Amino acid sequence: MQGILTGFAIIGVVIAAGYLAARLRVGGPDAREALNRVGFFVASPALLFTVVADADLGELLGAPLLVQAVAAASAAACFVVVNLLWFRLRAPEATIGALGAGYVNAGNIGLPVAVYVLDDATAVVPVIGMQLLIVSPLVLLLLDSTTSERRVSLGFVLSQPVRNPIILGALAGAAVSLTGATVPDVVLAPLEILGGAAIPMILLAFGMSLRGSRPLRGEEGRGPVVVAAQLKAVLMPAVAFVVARYGFALDDAAVVSAVTLAALPTAQNIYNYAARFRRGEVLARDTILVTTLASPVVLLAAAALLS
């Protein structure tokens, strides 16, 4: 229980600081965009490199990760189907909505929850690796291709690692992890400092985005937000439970871990991606806000039911 409250207290305080900074006009009218751009182009790639380089990529093949992959894909696919039937959002906005339904905050909330609730800080590492190495590059490629005026070609796809700093950082970290290379301290230490600024920047920018806006009143309407939030908060943990318990026959501790990780809220990275491409920003912001408010309730309920 303490881990759940600690994780959400951390994120809430930093978001509130961003909101207060916007009200006081700290940094001027372009502060939010500046934080988003620095976070996307500088801090996030450094963070991804340090996290992935230190991870055991062999863990990505385990059953617990497959449970998370199935649960996330199910929630995202459901949003896509609902969008095709009712909302008819354009491809970039639909991508953000699907991502909001299945991309968990495995970092700044997942890590403290893993430490204090699951008593295993490494439990969240495979999810972080999957999202950074597989999901994020694919999503960024899709957003880039659907918002760019250029025709998508093989050369465009192959140039993504060079054109996108987040993909480049993740791939560089994967290369270090797979080869077992040692990164000199003179290189690693600055990257750790820069990476440490990524989450605060994203959270501050998210808090600033709440200034002068009313949740659930974006141009896409509240329907996509409600659907994405329900899929994330309810369907994804439910699918994780079914797949872990009956699909892979995992033990009780592994089932608790699977449900806990799947019940984490939508990651702030989604807003950072949306802001970078200027598409679906309100949808991303509101989905993050709603799932962040709902997630503690879901996590506490899950803990009570599975204990």
N, C-alpha and C positions, 0 to 999 in steps of 0.2 A: 504493500500500500504506500509506503514511504517513497519508493522509487517513482510511482505514478505521480504523486503530488510534487516531488522534487523536479521531475522532468517538465511538468507543465508550469511550475512556478518560474523556472528558468526562462522558458520561452515567453511567458506572459509578461515578465518584467522587461525584457528587451524590446518586445513589441510595443509596450506602453511607453518606453523611452523614445522609440521612434515616433510614436504619435505625438508625444509632448514636444519633441524637437520640431515637428512640422507645425504645431500650433504656435510655437515661439519663433518660427521662421529661422531656425538655426540652419546655417548653410545656404540660405537663399532658396529661390523657387526651383532651382535645378538640383537640389541636394538628393532627392530620391532617385532621379535618373543617373546621377553621378555614382551613387552607391551601387545601383544595379549594374552599371557598366563595369565598374572596378571589380565588383564581386564576380561578374561573369567572365571577364577577360583576364583577371589577375589572380584573385584570391581563390576562387573555386578550382581552377586547374591545379594550383599548388596543393590544395587540400586533397583533391582526388589522387594526385601523384603520391603523396605521403601515405594516404590510407591504403591504396591498392598495392603499393610497393611493399608494405609491411604485412599484407594479408596472405594467407595460404589459399591460393586459387584452387587447390584440390578440393577444398570444402564445397565449392560450387556444385559438385556432382552428387552431393549427399541427398538423402530423402527429405530432411527438413527443408532444404532449399527448394526442392521440387514441389513441396506442399505450398510454399509461398508463391512460387511461379504459377501454379495452377489457380490458386486463389486470386492472385492479382490479374491474371489473364481473364478469368471468369468475370470479375467485376468490370474490367475495362471493356470486354466484349459485350456485356449487357448494356453498357452505356452507348456503345456504337449502334447496337440494334435499336434501342429506344430512340436514339437521335435520328436514325434513318426512318423510323415509323412516325415520329411526332415532331421533333424540334427542327430537323433539317438544317442544323448548323453547318457552316462551311468547314472545309477540311481542317484548317488550323485551330478553329475554336473546338471542333469535335475532338481533335487530338488532345487539347488541353483538358477537356472534360473527361475523356477516357483515362488520361494520366491521373487526374484528380481522384478518380474512382479506384485506382489500383497502385499508386506510388506512395509508399509509406515513409513517414519521417523516421528513418532508421538511425539518424545521426544524433541531433541535439535532444531528441526525446527518447529515441530507441536505446541509446547508450546508457543513460541513467536508469531507465526501466530495466534493461538487461542486467545491470549491476545490482540494483536493489530489490527487484522482483524475482528475477530468474537466477540470481547469484552466479551469473556467467556472462562476463562482458563480451566473450567471443561469439555468443549466440547470434548477435546482430551483424557480425562481419560478413557472412555469406550473402545476406540480403543487401547490404551496402554494395558489395562487389557486383552482384547481379544487376542492381539498378544503375551503377556507375559504368560498368563495362558493356552491358547489353542494352538495357532499356534506354538510358539517356542518349547514347549515340544514335540509336534508331529513331528516337523521337526528335532529336535535334536535326537529323537528316530529313525527316518528314516535314518538320516545320520550315526548314530552310528551303526545301524543294517546293512547298506549297505557297510560300510567300515570296519566292524569287520570280522575277520575270523571265529568267532564263529557262530554257528547256532542260529537263533533267537528262543527263547522259552518263555513260559509264565513266567518263573522265571526271564529271561532277561528283559522282559517288566516291571514286577513288581519291579525290582531292579533299574529302571531308576532314581527315585527321589533320591536315595542314591548315585548313580554313577555320576549323573550330577548336578553340583552345581547350575546352572541356574534354572533348574526345582525345585530343593530343595528350593532355595530362593523364587521363585514365590509361591510355595505351602505353605511355611511357612507364607508368607505375606497374602495369602488367608485365612489361618486358623485364623490369628489375626483379619482380617477384618470381617469374618463371626461370630466369637465368641464375638467380641467387647472387647477383652482383651486389657489391657493397657501395653505397653512395657516400662519398666523402662528407664529413661533417660541414665543411665549408660550403657545400652545395645544399645538403639536407637541412641544416639549421635555418637558413633564410626561407626555404620553402615551408618549413613548419610554422614559422612566424607569419608568413603570408597566408597560409592555409588556415591558421587560427583565426584570421580576420573574416573568413568567408561567411560563416554562420551568423556572426553579429551583424555583418553588413546586410545580409539577406533579411534578417529579422527586423533590423532598423528600417530598411526600405519598405518592408511589408507594413510596419506600423505607420510609416508616413503615408502610405497609400490609403489608410483608413481615414485620414483627415479630410473633412469636407465631402465625404461620400456616405451613402446609405446602403448598408448590406442588403442583398437580395433585390436590388433595384437596378441592376445592370441592363445594358441594351439587349443581352441575350434572354432576359427574363429570369425569374426565380426557378422555373421548372428544371432547367439543366443543373442548377446548383443543388436543388433538393434531391434530384435523382442521383447525381454523382456522390453527394454526401451520404445518402442512404446505402448506396452500393458499397461505399468505402467502410462505413461504420457498422453495417449489419451483415450484408451479404459476404464480404470478404472474410471476416472472422468465422462465419458459419461454414463457408466452403473449406476453410483451413481445418476446422474441427472435423468435418466429415472425411476429408481426404487423409488427414493424419491418423484418425482413429480407425477408419474402415478401409481406406485405400492402401495405406502403408503399415497398418497395425502397429503404430508407434506406442511406446510405453506412456504412462500417465504424465511423466515430467516432460517428455517431448511434445505431447499434445498441448499441455499448458503453454509451453514455449511457442508453439506454432500459432495458437489462438492469440496469445499476447502480442506477438509481432504483427500479425495480420490486423489487429485492432488499433494499431498506432494510427494517428491522424495523417492526413495528406501532407507531404513534405513541402516546406517553403521553397524548395528548388523550383517547383512548378510555377510559382509566381515569377521567379527570376527568369525562367525560360519564356514565359508569356510576355513579360516586360521587354525582354531582349528583342522579340520579334513583333512587339506591339499588337498582339492578337490574343483575345481571350483573357485579358488582364483581370477584368472584373470577375469573370467566371472562376479563374484560378484563385483570386483573393478570397471570394466568398466561400468557395469550397473548402479552402484551408481554414478559414475562420469557423465555419460550421462544424467541420470534423474535429477541429482542435477543442471546441467546446463539448462535443459529444463523446470524444474518445475517453476521457476520464470515467464517464458513466459506464461506458461499454467495458472498459478494462476492469473496473471495480466489480461490475456484475459478472464478468467472465471469471474473475478470481474467486468470487463467492461460489459460483456454480461448479467450478472445477476443483475446488479445494476438498 
